Amino acid sequence: MDENERVNGEAREENEVDLGTVRIADDVVAMIAGYAAREVDGVAEMAGTNTSNFLKAGYRRPTRGVRVEVQDGNVRVDLAVIMDYGYNIPATSSKIQARVDQAIENMTGLNVQDVNVRIAGIRMQDQEQQ
């Protein structure tokens, strides 16, 4: 049985199983979406991250550039992506959508309704080396 519950102002997806209840926090779904999007060739990073500063500090916020809504076992995902220069934007966006959909459904069992991709920028080759 699936039902949504609010805990500390955040939606939690609840699945009852024989041994108890499993709750998946929205941030966990967002992390899955962010990691899956980064796996696609042509994705430089998620928007809003300053890669060099985060790498120097040894920290990257995995939910940066990702927004999810979980309601009644259905997920809507909004991604803000910075792409590498030279990749086909529509084709790469389709790959991102498919990869995120597959990762969320495989890892959580939740139904993904939408994966919206916003291309927030393009990273040039010379920007990587700075």
N, CA, C and O atoms as CSV, one atom per row, in Angstrom:
chain,resi,resn,atom,element,x,y,z
A,1,MET,N,N,0.846,-1.176,0.000
A,1,MET,CA,C,0.000,0.000,0.000
A,1,MET,C,C,0.890,1.236,0.000
A,1,MET,O,O,1.804,1.329,0.819
A,2,ASP,N,N,0.646,2.186,-0.896
A,2,ASP,CA,C,1.421,3.420,-0.976
A,2,ASP,C,C,0.612,4.566,-0.397
A,2,ASP,O,O,-0.580,4.711,-0.667
A,3,GLU,N,N,1.294,5.383,0.413
A,3,GLU,CA,C,0.654,6.595,0.892
A,3,GLU,C,C,1.725,7.616,1.205
A,3,GLU,O,O,2.861,7.268,1.527
A,4,ASN,N,N,1.350,8.889,1.106
A,4,ASN,CA,C,2.291,9.969,1.405
A,4,ASN,C,C,2.092,10.424,2.828
A,4,ASN,O,O,0.973,10.434,3.340
A,5,GLU,N,N,3.172,10.798,3.460
A,5,GLU,CA,C,3.132,11.279,4.826
A,5,GLU,C,C,4.039,12.496,4.912
A,5,GLU,O,O,5.088,12.527,4.268
A,6,ARG,N,N,3.657,13.493,5.690
A,6,ARG,CA,C,4.514,14.664,5.897
A,6,ARG,C,C,5.243,14.486,7.223
A,6,ARG,O,O,4.622,14.286,8.267
A,7,VAL,N,N,6.562,14.561,7.166
A,7,VAL,CA,C,7.397,14.473,8.357
A,7,VAL,C,C,8.337,15.662,8.321
A,7,VAL,O,O,9.095,15.825,7.365
A,8,ASN,N,N,8.297,16.491,9.348
A,8,ASN,CA,C,9.141,17.694,9.393
A,8,ASN,C,C,8.989,18.533,8.126
A,8,ASN,O,O,9.972,19.097,7.645
A,9,GLY,N,N,7.791,18.625,7.584
A,9,GLY,CA,C,7.529,19.457,6.418
A,9,GLY,C,C,7.965,18.868,5.094
A,9,GLY,O,O,7.790,19.507,4.057
A,10,GLU,N,N,8.530,17.665,5.095
A,10,GLU,CA,C,8.971,17.035,3.853
A,10,GLU,C,C,8.107,15.818,3.561
A,10,GLU,O,O,7.725,15.075,4.466
A,11,ALA,N,N,7.806,15.628,2.285
A,11,ALA,CA,C,7.026,14.456,1.898
A,11,ALA,C,C,7.891,13.220,2.027
A,11,ALA,O,O,9.077,13.241,1.696
A,12,ARG,N,N,7.302,12.162,2.501
A,12,ARG,CA,C,7.990,10.882,2.600
A,12,ARG,C,C,7.118,9.852,1.888
A,12,ARG,O,O,5.914,9.766,2.129
A,13,GLU,N,N,7.733,9.087,1.027
A,13,GLU,CA,C,6.997,8.019,0.357
A,13,GLU,C,C,7.057,6.805,1.266
A,13,GLU,O,O,8.125,6.428,1.750
A,14,GLU,N,N,5.917,6.206,1.491
A,14,GLU,CA,C,5.815,5.102,2.425
A,14,GLU,C,C,5.348,3.851,1.700
A,14,GLU,O,O,4.335,3.882,1.001
A,15,ASN,N,N,6.056,2.779,1.856
A,15,ASN,CA,C,5.653,1.493,1.299
A,15,ASN,C,C,5.600,0.488,2.431
A,15,ASN,O,O,6.600,0.262,3.113
A,16,GLU,N,N,4.449,-0.112,2.632
A,16,GLU,CA,C,4.341,-1.124,3.672
A,16,GLU,C,C,4.764,-2.463,3.097
A,16,GLU,O,O,4.319,-2.860,2.020
A,17,VAL,N,N,5.622,-3.148,3.821
A,17,VAL,CA,C,6.049,-4.486,3.447
A,17,VAL,C,C,5.780,-5.390,4.630
A,17,VAL,O,O,5.383,-4.919,5.695
A,18,ASP,N,N,5.992,-6.676,4.455
A,18,ASP,CA,C,5.691,-7.641,5.504
A,18,ASP,C,C,6.396,-7.342,6.824
A,18,ASP,O,O,5.855,-7.639,7.889
A,19,LEU,N,N,7.577,-6.767,6.771
A,19,LEU,CA,C,8.368,-6.559,7.979
A,19,LEU,C,C,8.254,-5.158,8.557
A,19,LEU,O,O,8.811,-4.892,9.622
A,20,GLY,N,N,7.561,-4.272,7.899
A,20,GLY,CA,C,7.435,-2.907,8.394
A,20,GLY,C,C,7.237,-1.927,7.261
A,20,GLY,O,O,6.797,-2.296,6.172
A,21,THR,N,N,7.562,-0.687,7.523
A,21,THR,CA,C,7.340,0.387,6.566
A,21,THR,C,C,8.674,0.918,6.049
A,21,THR,O,O,9.628,1.080,6.809
A,22,VAL,N,N,8.723,1.183,4.751
A,22,VAL,CA,C,9.899,1.788,4.133
A,22,VAL,C,C,9.504,3.185,3.685
A,22,VAL,O,O,8.520,3.360,2.967
A,23,ARG,N,N,10.274,4.177,4.111
A,23,ARG,CA,C,10.008,5.562,3.718
A,23,ARG,C,C,11.191,6.068,2.911
A,23,ARG,O,O,12.343,5.890,3.307
A,24,ILE,N,N,10.906,6.697,1.786
A,24,ILE,CA,C,11.952,7.255,0.925
A,24,ILE,C,C,11.805,8.771,0.933
A,24,ILE,O,O,10.796,9.305,0.475
A,25,ALA,N,N,12.805,9.454,1.450
A,25,ALA,CA,C,12.774,10.919,1.530
A,25,ALA,C,C,12.900,11.523,0.136
A,25,ALA,O,O,13.533,10.944,-0.748
A,26,ASP,N,N,12.300,12.675,-0.048
A,26,ASP,CA,C,12.401,13.384,-1.325
A,26,ASP,C,C,13.858,13.631,-1.710
A,26,ASP,O,O,14.217,13.534,-2.884
A,27,ASP,N,N,14.696,13.951,-0.720
A,27,ASP,CA,C,16.111,14.201,-1.012
A,27,ASP,C,C,16.809,12.968,-1.571
A,27,ASP,O,O,17.730,13.091,-2.379
A,28,VAL,N,N,16.385,11.793,-1.153
A,28,VAL,CA,C,16.976,10.559,-1.685
A,28,VAL,C,C,16.614,10.414,-3.160
A,28,VAL,O,O,17.464,10.065,-3.979
A,29,VAL,N,N,15.365,10.679,-3.495
A,29,VAL,CA,C,14.931,10.620,-4.890
A,29,VAL,C,C,15.692,11.669,-5.706
A,29,VAL,O,O,16.099,11.401,-6.836
A,30,ALA,N,N,15.882,12.853,-5.136
A,30,ALA,CA,C,16.637,13.914,-5.819
A,30,ALA,C,C,18.091,13.505,-6.036
A,30,ALA,O,O,18.661,13.784,-7.091
A,31,MET,N,N,18.692,12.850,-5.053
A,31,MET,CA,C,20.076,12.387,-5.199
A,31,MET,C,C,20.190,11.362,-6.322
A,31,MET,O,O,21.115,11.420,-7.133
A,32,ILE,N,N,19.248,10.429,-6.365
A,32,ILE,CA,C,19.246,9.419,-7.430
A,32,ILE,C,C,19.159,10.107,-8.787
A,32,ILE,O,O,19.901,9.767,-9.709
A,33,ALA,N,N,18.249,11.081,-8.910
A,33,ALA,CA,C,18.076,11.804,-10.173
A,33,ALA,C,C,19.349,12.548,-10.560
A,33,ALA,O,O,19.760,12.513,-11.720
A,34,GLY,N,N,19.969,13.217,-9.604
A,34,GLY,CA,C,21.191,13.975,-9.883
A,34,GLY,C,C,22.342,13.092,-10.322
A,34,GLY,O,O,23.038,13.402,-11.289
A,35,TYR,N,N,22.544,11.987,-9.608
A,35,TYR,CA,C,23.625,11.064,-9.977
A,35,TYR,C,C,23.370,10.453,-11.354
A,35,TYR,O,O,24.292,10.325,-12.160
A,36,ALA,N,N,22.117,10.076,-11.621
A,36,ALA,CA,C,21.779,9.470,-12.915
A,36,ALA,C,C,22.007,10.459,-14.054
A,36,ALA,O,O,22.534,10.085,-15.101
A,37,ALA,N,N,21.616,11.712,-13.861
A,37,ALA,CA,C,21.806,12.728,-14.905
A,37,ALA,C,C,23.288,12.938,-15.199
A,37,ALA,O,O,23.676,13.090,-16.357
A,38,ARG,N,N,24.117,12.946,-14.154
A,38,ARG,CA,C,25.559,13.156,-14.336
A,38,ARG,C,C,26.235,12.007,-15.086
A,38,ARG,O,O,27.317,12.188,-15.644
A,39,GLU,N,N,25.606,10.828,-15.103
A,39,GLU,CA,C,26.176,9.670,-15.801
A,39,GLU,C,C,26.081,9.786,-17.321
A,39,GLU,O,O,26.778,9.068,-18.039
A,40,VAL,N,N,25.233,10.676,-17.815
A,40,VAL,CA,C,25.003,10.807,-19.252
A,40,VAL,C,C,26.149,11.598,-19.886
A,40,VAL,O,O,26.523,12.666,-19.400
A,41,ASP,N,N,26.704,11.058,-20.983
A,41,ASP,CA,C,27.756,11.768,-21.718
A,41,ASP,C,C,27.220,13.107,-22.207
A,41,ASP,O,O,26.121,13.184,-22.758
A,42,GLY,N,N,27.999,14.152,-22.003
A,42,GLY,CA,C,27.601,15.488,-22.418
A,42,GLY,C,C,27.140,16.351,-21.264
A,42,GLY,O,O,27.036,17.569,-21.405
A,43,VAL,N,N,26.858,15.732,-20.111
A,43,VAL,CA,C,26.475,16.502,-18.930
A,43,VAL,C,C,27.753,16.889,-18.197
A,43,VAL,O,O,28.482,16.031,-17.699
A,44,ALA,N,N,28.012,18.189,-18.139
A,44,ALA,CA,C,29.211,18.685,-17.459
A,44,ALA,C,C,28.999,18.691,-15.950
A,44,ALA,O,O,29.854,18.239,-15.188
A,45,GLU,N,N,27.855,19.208,-15.534
A,45,GLU,CA,C,27.517,19.303,-14.118
A,45,GLU,C,C,26.072,19.758,-13.999
A,45,GLU,O,O,25.429,20.106,-14.989
A,46,MET,N,N,25.581,19.748,-12.785
A,46,MET,CA,C,24.249,20.260,-12.530
A,46,MET,C,C,24.384,21.763,-12.302
A,46,MET,O,O,25.381,22.219,-11.742
A,47,ALA,N,N,23.397,22.522,-12.728
A,47,ALA,CA,C,23.449,23.983,-12.613
A,47,ALA,C,C,23.500,24.395,-11.153
A,47,ALA,O,O,22.934,23.748,-10.272
A,48,GLY,N,N,24.199,25.496,-10.936
A,48,GLY,CA,C,24.289,26.019,-9.582
A,48,GLY,C,C,25.521,25.556,-8.841
A,48,GLY,O,O,25.842,26.092,-7.780
A,49,THR,N,N,26.227,24.557,-9.386
A,49,THR,CA,C,27.448,24.108,-8.721
A,49,THR,C,C,28.630,24.824,-9.334
A,49,THR,O,O,28.665,25.077,-10.538
A,50,ASN,N,N,29.567,25.138,-8.524
A,50,ASN,CA,C,30.829,25.682,-9.003
A,50,ASN,C,C,31.835,24.563,-8.809
A,50,ASN,O,O,32.410,24.417,-7.730
A,51,THR,N,N,32.044,23.781,-9.843
A,51,THR,CA,C,32.801,22.544,-9.743
A,51,THR,C,C,34.167,22.734,-9.110
A,51,THR,O,O,34.523,21.994,-8.193
A,52,SER,N,N,34.928,23.691,-9.567
A,52,SER,CA,C,36.294,23.829,-9.054
A,52,SER,C,C,36.303,24.151,-7.565
A,52,SER,O,O,37.123,23.607,-6.826
A,53,ASN,N,N,35.409,25.025,-7.111
A,53,ASN,CA,C,35.366,25.356,-5.685
A,53,ASN,C,C,34.916,24.175,-4.845
A,53,ASN,O,O,35.459,23.939,-3.766
A,54,PHE,N,N,33.935,23.433,-5.325
A,54,PHE,CA,C,33.460,22.282,-4.564
A,54,PHE,C,C,34.501,21.177,-4.536
A,54,PHE,O,O,34.689,20.532,-3.505
A,55,LEU,N,N,35.181,20.947,-5.654
A,55,LEU,CA,C,36.196,19.905,-5.683
A,55,LEU,C,C,37.365,20.265,-4.776
A,55,LEU,O,O,37.921,19.392,-4.109
A,56,LYS,N,N,37.744,21.541,-4.744
A,56,LYS,CA,C,38.821,21.966,-3.851
A,56,LYS,C,C,38.437,21.718,-2.397
A,56,LYS,O,O,39.267,21.304,-1.587
A,57,ALA,N,N,37.189,21.972,-2.079
A,57,ALA,CA,C,36.719,21.772,-0.711
A,57,ALA,C,C,36.411,20.298,-0.440
A,57,ALA,O,O,36.218,19.907,0.711
A,58,GLY,N,N,36.364,19.480,-1.493
A,58,GLY,CA,C,36.076,18.062,-1.322
A,58,GLY,C,C,34.606,17.763,-1.114
A,58,GLY,O,O,34.260,16.701,-0.596
A,59,TYR,N,N,33.737,18.673,-1.504
A,59,TYR,CA,C,32.306,18.499,-1.260
A,59,TYR,C,C,31.508,18.914,-2.484
A,59,TYR,O,O,31.792,19.933,-3.112
A,60,ARG,N,N,30.510,18.114,-2.811
A,60,ARG,CA,C,29.536,18.467,-3.853
A,60,ARG,C,C,28.161,18.132,-3.320
A,60,ARG,O,O,27.930,17.016,-2.856
A,61,ARG,N,N,27.261,19.067,-3.378
A,61,ARG,CA,C,25.900,18.817,-2.926
A,61,ARG,C,C,25.176,18.024,-4.011
A,61,ARG,O,O,24.925,18.554,-5.093
A,62,PRO,N,N,24.838,16.765,-3.740
A,62,PRO,CA,C,24.291,15.895,-4.785
A,62,PRO,C,C,22.897,16.273,-5.284
A,62,PRO,O,O,22.479,15.808,-6.344
A,63,THR,N,N,22.176,17.104,-4.543
A,63,THR,CA,C,20.829,17.481,-4.982
A,63,THR,C,C,20.807,18.836,-5.677
A,63,THR,O,O,19.733,19.332,-6.020
A,64,ARG,N,N,21.959,19.438,-5.888
A,64,ARG,CA,C,22.034,20.748,-6.536
A,64,ARG,C,C,21.512,20.637,-7.963
A,64,ARG,O,O,21.910,19.736,-8.701
A,65,GLY,N,N,20.626,21.545,-8.355
A,65,GLY,CA,C,20.080,21.539,-9.703
A,65,GLY,C,C,18.963,20.532,-9.905
A,65,GLY,O,O,18.540,20.289,-11.035
A,66,VAL,N,N,18.478,19.940,-8.811
A,66,VAL,CA,C,17.425,18.916,-8.900
A,66,VAL,C,C,16.279,19.298,-7.971
A,66,VAL,O,O,16.494,19.656,-6.812
A,67,ARG,N,N,15.072,19.219,-8.490
A,67,ARG,CA,C,13.871,19.417,-7.677
A,67,ARG,C,C,12.931,18.257,-7.943
A,67,ARG,O,O,12.673,17.925,-9.100
A,68,VAL,N,N,12.417,17.637,-6.898
A,68,VAL,CA,C,11.472,16.535,-7.080
A,68,VAL,C,C,10.205,16.792,-6.280
A,68,VAL,O,O,10.223,17.434,-5.229
A,69,GLU,N,N,9.116,16.277,-6.806
A,69,GLU,CA,C,7.837,16.244,-6.101
A,69,GLU,C,C,7.392,14.798,-6.090
A,69,GLU,O,O,7.301,14.160,-7.139
A,70,VAL,N,N,7.113,14.276,-4.898
A,70,VAL,CA,C,6.617,12.908,-4.776
A,70,VAL,C,C,5.227,12.993,-4.177
A,70,VAL,O,O,5.033,13.547,-3.095
A,71,GLN,N,N,4.255,12.432,-4.898
A,71,GLN,CA,C,2.884,12.460,-4.414
A,71,GLN,C,C,2.162,11.209,-4.886
A,71,GLN,O,O,2.143,10.904,-6.079
A,72,ASP,N,N,1.574,10.495,-3.954
A,72,ASP,CA,C,0.797,9.284,-4.243
A,72,ASP,C,C,1.582,8.277,-5.077
A,72,ASP,O,O,1.027,7.658,-5.985
A,73,GLY,N,N,2.854,8.110,-4.780
A,73,GLY,CA,C,3.675,7.135,-5.494
A,73,GLY,C,C,4.151,7.582,-6.860
A,73,GLY,O,O,4.762,6.802,-7.591
A,74,ASN,N,N,3.877,8.841,-7.218
A,74,ASN,CA,C,4.303,9.394,-8.505
A,74,ASN,C,C,5.351,10.476,-8.285
A,74,ASN,O,O,5.287,11.231,-7.315
A,75,VAL,N,N,6.315,10.540,-9.197
A,75,VAL,CA,C,7.425,11.480,-9.065
A,75,VAL,C,C,7.470,12.409,-10.273
A,75,VAL,O,O,7.314,11.982,-11.417
A,76,ARG,N,N,7.687,13.683,-9.986
A,76,ARG,CA,C,7.968,14.682,-11.017
A,76,ARG,C,C,9.354,15.240,-10.708
A,76,ARG,O,O,9.647,15.605,-9.570
A,77,VAL,N,N,10.200,15.301,-11.732
A,77,VAL,CA,C,11.582,15.737,-11.551
A,77,VAL,C,C,11.863,16.933,-12.454
A,77,VAL,O,O,11.515,16.924,-13.635
A,78,ASP,N,N,12.492,17.959,-11.892
A,78,ASP,CA,C,12.982,19.108,-12.655
A,78,ASP,C,C,14.492,19.156,-12.479
A,78,ASP,O,O,14.993,19.176,-11.355
A,79,LEU,N,N,15.215,19.174,-13.598
A,79,LEU,CA,C,16.677,19.196,-13.581
A,79,LEU,C,C,17.186,20.452,-14.273
A,79,LEU,O,O,16.650,20.858,-15.305
A,80,ALA,N,N,18.210,21.061,-13.713
A,80,ALA,CA,C,18.906,22.180,-14.350
A,80,ALA,C,C,20.327,21.695,-14.624
A,80,ALA,O,O,21.084,21.401,-13.699
A,81,VAL,N,N,20.677,21.617,-15.907
A,81,VAL,CA,C,21.906,20.954,-16.338
A,81,VAL,C,C,22.815,21.920,-17.092
A,81,VAL,O,O,22.348,22.772,-17.847
A,82,ILE,N,N,24.112,21.771,-16.875
A,82,ILE,CA,C,25.110,22.448,-17.700
A,82,ILE,C,C,25.748,21.375,-18.568
A,82,ILE,O,O,26.286,20.388,-18.066
A,83,MET,N,N,25.679,21.584,-19.881
A,83,MET,CA,C,26.192,20.591,-20.829
A,83,MET,C,C,27.572,20.968,-21.337
A,83,MET,O,O,27.962,22.135,-21.326
A,84,ASP,N,N,28.299,19.954,-21.782
A,84,ASP,CA,C,29.567,20.186,-22.467
A,84,ASP,C,C,29.273,20.689,-23.876
A,84,ASP,O,O,28.315,20.247,-24.510
A,85,TYR,N,N,30.093,21.609,-24.361
A,85,TYR,CA,C,29.952,22.143,-25.708
A,85,TYR,C,C,30.127,21.024,-26.736
A,85,TYR,O,O,30.982,20.152,-26.585
A,86,GLY,N,N,29.297,21.067,-27.788
A,86,GLY,CA,C,29.442,20.140,-28.906
A,86,GLY,C,C,28.455,18.988,-28.897
A,86,GLY,O,O,28.332,18.284,-29.899
A,87,TYR,N,N,27.752,18.777,-27.804
A,87,TYR,CA,C,26.769,17.696,-27.743
A,87,TYR,C,C,25.420,18.195,-28.250
A,87,TYR,O,O,25.068,19.359,-28.063
A,88,ASN,N,N,24.678,17.311,-28.886
A,88,ASN,CA,C,23.345,17.622,-29.380
A,88,ASN,C,C,22.403,17.768,-28.185
A,88,ASN,O,O,22.210,16.818,-27.426
A,89,ILE,N,N,21.826,18.938,-28.018
A,89,ILE,CA,C,21.005,19.220,-26.840
A,89,ILE,C,C,19.748,18.346,-26.782
A,89,ILE,O,O,19.501,17.738,-25.741
A,90,PRO,N,N,18.933,18.252,-27.858
A,90,PRO,CA,C,17.743,17.400,-27.764
A,90,PRO,C,C,18.072,15.925,-27.499
A,90,PRO,O,O,17.406,15.278,-26.690
A,91,ALA,N,N,19.089,15.397,-28.173
A,91,ALA,CA,C,19.447,13.983,-27.984
A,91,ALA,C,C,19.967,13.736,-26.571
A,91,ALA,O,O,19.604,12.741,-25.943
A,92,THR,N,N,20.806,14.623,-26.072
A,92,THR,CA,C,21.348,14.463,-24.720
A,92,THR,C,C,20.244,14.611,-23.682
A,92,THR,O,O,20.223,13.880,-22.691
A,93,SER,N,N,19.330,15.545,-23.899
A,93,SER,CA,C,18.205,15.725,-22.977
A,93,SER,C,C,17.341,14.472,-22.911
A,93,SER,O,O,16.893,14.084,-21.832
A,94,SER,N,N,17.106,13.840,-24.051
A,94,SER,CA,C,16.335,12.588,-24.077
A,94,SER,C,C,17.047,11.485,-23.308
A,94,SER,O,O,16.407,10.707,-22.601
A,95,LYS,N,N,18.368,11.414,-23.441
A,95,LYS,CA,C,19.147,10.413,-22.696
A,95,LYS,C,C,19.077,10.679,-21.194
A,95,LYS,O,O,18.975,9.746,-20.397
A,96,ILE,N,N,19.131,11.943,-20.817
A,96,ILE,CA,C,19.012,12.310,-19.400
A,96,ILE,C,C,17.659,11.860,-18.864
A,96,ILE,O,O,17.577,11.240,-17.804
A,97,GLN,N,N,16.593,12.180,-19.609
A,97,GLN,CA,C,15.250,11.809,-19.170
A,97,GLN,C,C,15.116,10.299,-18.995
A,97,GLN,O,O,14.573,9.833,-17.994
A,98,ALA,N,N,15.605,9.543,-19.959
A,98,ALA,CA,C,15.504,8.081,-19.893
A,98,ALA,C,C,16.316,7.523,-18.730
A,98,ALA,O,O,15.848,6.637,-18.015
A,99,ARG,N,N,17.527,8.035,-18.537
A,99,ARG,CA,C,18.405,7.528,-17.474
A,99,ARG,C,C,17.842,7.834,-16.093
A,99,ARG,O,O,17.883,6.981,-15.206
A,100,VAL,N,N,17.320,9.036,-15.901
A,100,VAL,CA,C,16.746,9.426,-14.614
A,100,VAL,C,C,15.491,8.607,-14.324
A,100,VAL,O,O,15.311,8.118,-13.209
A,101,ASP,N,N,14.630,8.457,-15.321
A,101,ASP,CA,C,13.413,7.653,-15.176
A,101,ASP,C,C,13.768,6.226,-14.755
A,101,ASP,O,O,13.200,5.696,-13.800
A,102,GLN,N,N,14.691,5.621,-15.461
A,102,GLN,CA,C,15.097,4.239,-15.185
A,102,GLN,C,C,15.696,4.107,-13.780
A,102,GLN,O,O,15.357,3.176,-13.050
A,103,ALA,N,N,16.568,5.018,-13.405
A,103,ALA,CA,C,17.229,4.936,-12.101
A,103,ALA,C,C,16.229,5.062,-10.953
A,103,ALA,O,O,16.281,4.286,-9.998
A,104,ILE,N,N,15.325,6.029,-11.041
A,104,ILE,CA,C,14.347,6.222,-9.964
A,104,ILE,C,C,13.414,5.026,-9.869
A,104,ILE,O,O,13.165,4.521,-8.774
A,105,GLU,N,N,12.894,4.569,-11.003
A,105,GLU,CA,C,11.971,3.434,-10.967
A,105,GLU,C,C,12.655,2.167,-10.475
A,105,GLU,O,O,12.068,1.416,-9.696
A,106,ASN,N,N,13.891,1.913,-10.915
A,106,ASN,CA,C,14.603,0.707,-10.481
A,106,ASN,C,C,14.962,0.738,-9.003
A,106,ASN,O,O,14.856,-0.278,-8.318
A,107,MET,N,N,15.383,1.891,-8.510
A,107,MET,CA,C,15.858,1.967,-7.129
A,107,MET,C,C,14.749,2.162,-6.100
A,107,MET,O,O,14.896,1.751,-4.949
A,108,THR,N,N,13.634,2.787,-6.505
A,108,THR,CA,C,12.588,3.102,-5.523
A,108,THR,C,C,11.262,2.402,-5.776
A,108,THR,O,O,10.463,2.240,-4.853
A,109,GLY,N,N,11.019,1.985,-7.010
A,109,GLY,CA,C,9.724,1.413,-7.352
A,109,GLY,C,C,8.652,2.466,-7.579
A,109,GLY,O,O,7.494,2.129,-7.828
A,110,LEU,N,N,9.025,3.736,-7.495
A,110,LEU,CA,C,8.068,4.818,-7.715
A,110,LEU,C,C,7.853,5.024,-9.210
A,110,LEU,O,O,8.740,4.746,-10.017
A,111,ASN,N,N,6.674,5.510,-9.572
A,111,ASN,CA,C,6.338,5.796,-10.958
A,111,ASN,C,C,6.788,7.216,-11.308
A,111,ASN,O,O,6.375,8.180,-10.663
A,112,VAL,N,N,7.629,7.339,-12.323
A,112,VAL,CA,C,8.105,8.657,-12.746
A,112,VAL,C,C,7.153,9.195,-13.808
A,112,VAL,O,O,7.016,8.612,-14.884
A,113,GLN,N,N,6.501,10.306,-13.500
A,113,GLN,CA,C,5.564,10.923,-14.441
A,113,GLN,C,C,6.265,11.862,-15.406
A,113,GLN,O,O,6.013,11.821,-16.611
A,114,ASP,N,N,7.146,12.711,-14.882
A,114,ASP,CA,C,7.816,13.721,-15.700
A,114,ASP,C,C,9.275,13.836,-15.296
A,114,ASP,O,O,9.618,13.760,-14.116
A,115,VAL,N,N,10.130,14.021,-16.297
A,115,VAL,CA,C,11.511,14.433,-16.069
A,115,VAL,C,C,11.732,15.628,-16.986
A,115,VAL,O,O,11.925,15.476,-18.192
A,116,ASN,N,N,11.700,16.814,-16.399
A,116,ASN,CA,C,11.867,18.052,-17.155
A,116,ASN,C,C,13.321,18.492,-17.077
A,116,ASN,O,O,13.888,18.595,-15.989
A,117,VAL,N,N,13.921,18.749,-18.234
A,117,VAL,CA,C,15.332,19.127,-18.302
A,117,VAL,C,C,15.431,20.565,-18.799
A,117,VAL,O,O,14.900,20.911,-19.855
A,118,ARG,N,N,16.120,21.393,-18.020
A,118,ARG,CA,C,16.401,22.774,-18.430
A,118,ARG,C,C,17.908,22.888,-18.625
A,118,ARG,O,O,18.682,22.645,-17.700
A,119,ILE,N,N,18.315,23.260,-19.832
A,119,ILE,CA,C,19.736,23.464,-20.102
A,119,ILE,C,C,20.072,24.874,-19.618
A,119,ILE,O,O,19.668,25.869,-20.221
A,120,ALA,N,N,20.814,24.935,-18.521
A,120,ALA,CA,C,21.108,26.212,-17.874
A,120,ALA,C,C,22.415,26.829,-18.354
A,120,ALA,O,O,22.713,27.984,-18.052
A,121,GLY,N,N,23.196,26.050,-19.104
A,121,GLY,CA,C,24.459,26.589,-19.592
A,121,GLY,C,C,25.234,25.565,-20.388
A,121,GLY,O,O,24.893,24.383,-20.429
A,122,ILE,N,N,26.288,26.053,-21.020
A,122,ILE,CA,C,27.189,25.212,-21.815
A,122,ILE,C,C,28.599,25.438,-21.278
A,122,ILE,O,O,29.016,26.578,-21.078
A,123,ARG,N,N,29.327,24.357,-21.047
A,123,ARG,CA,C,30.716,24.473,-20.602
A,123,ARG,C,C,31.632,24.256,-21.793
A,123,ARG,O,O,31.531,23.254,-22.500
A,124,MET,N,N,32.520,25.204,-22.001
A,124,MET,CA,C,33.496,25.113,-23.081
A,124,MET,C,C,34.702,24.324,-22.592
A,124,MET,O,O,34.944,24.244,-21.388
A,125,GLN,N,N,35.459,23.741,-23.516
A,125,GLN,CA,C,36.644,22.958,-23.164
A,125,GLN,C,C,37.638,23.757,-22.331
A,125,GLN,O,O,38.196,23.230,-21.369
A,126,ASP,N,N,37.869,25.026,-22.685
A,126,ASP,CA,C,38.855,25.823,-21.955
A,126,ASP,C,C,38.419,26.141,-20.530
A,126,ASP,O,O,39.263,26.462,-19.693
A,127,GLN,N,N,37.122,26.061,-20.231
A,127,GLN,CA,C,36.637,26.287,-18.873
A,127,GLN,C,C,36.998,25.124,-17.956
A,127,GLN,O,O,37.140,25.317,-16.749
A,128,GLU,N,N,37.150,23.917,-18.508
A,128,GLU,CA,C,37.491,22.745,-17.713
A,128,GLU,C,C,38.873,22.868,-17.105
A,128,GLU,O,O,39.105,22.378,-15.999
A,129,GLN,N,N,39.790,23.511,-17.801
A,129,GLN,CA,C,41.178,23.542,-17.374
A,129,GLN,C,C,41.489,24.695,-16.429
A,129,GLN,O,O,42.610,24.784,-15.929
A,130,GLN,N,N,40.537,25.572,-16.173
A,130,GLN,CA,C,40.771,26.713,-15.277
A,130,GLN,C,C,40.700,26.289,-13.833
A,130,GLN,O,O,40.872,27.115,-12.938
